[in-house]
């Protein structure tokens, strides 16, 4: 499952530096997550780090993906 950021985002910037895949960036109004780069931290951490640090609790499941798909995506990104 790649994650997405809802409109409740306060653009606090807390999530950006925690992403091991650099999948989070500033959008026009709120931050956005690139689904092609988001692995929910599979391959790097035990749980999604962005969700742990988000004070607005606005990072939610976007696209359903299996753990194997997320691991393969992580491997492709990090070789």
Secondary structure, DSSP 4 states (H G I P E B T S, - for coil): -EEEE-TT-----TTGGG-TT--EEE-SSSEEE-TTT--TTTTT-SS-HHHHH-TT--EEEEE---HHHHHHHHHHHH-
